[in-house]
Amino acid sequence: MPFEVEFYKTDRGDAPVADYIEAAERYRRERARIVRTLDVLSSLLLPPASMFKKLKGQDNLWEVRVGVHRLLGFRHANLLILVHGFAKKSQQTPGAEIEVALRRKQIYLERKP
């Protein structure tokens, strides 16, 4: 079953991933690619690994790939909650980026019943 994409919101109501995508506005093509990829992701039963991949060794943490852009999130029921976005500059996903995503995931899960 396809899933819905949801953006994590902080206690103040900020949405870090939405803000990241908005910041890509200065690169209109990049922003359009990210939005298109999220649309495709939410409509496919089995997205290709080139677009959507589980991070090894991380508890239910997934990576959406769009060029150099990475959006990290996790699956919860029929949702993909995107919690962090960044530009990947090296082969391996930086530990600091993973930590941000895991911290936001924990906060999200603590808020939900």
C-alpha positions, 0 to 999 in steps of 0.5 A: 500500500502506498504511504502518505508523506508527512513533515515532522514539526517542532514544538514551535510549529516549524517544519525543518524538512519543509524549510529545507525544501523551501530553501532549495527555492533558489535552485528552482529545478532542484526544488521541483525535483524534490517535490516530484520525487515526494509525489512519486514516492507517495504513489508507488507500492515499491519505490526504487532503491535509487530513490528510497532506501533504508539506512543500514544499522539504523532503526527504521530510518529511511533516506529519500534521494534526490540528486545531492539532497537527502531527506531522512525519515521513518515509517509509522503506520501508513506514513513516511514522516520526514524529519531531516533534510541536508545536502550529502557531500560524501559517500557515507551519510554523516553521523551528525545528520543521522543523530538529528533524524533519530532525535526528531524521530524520538520526539515525534514518537513520544508525542504520539499515543 
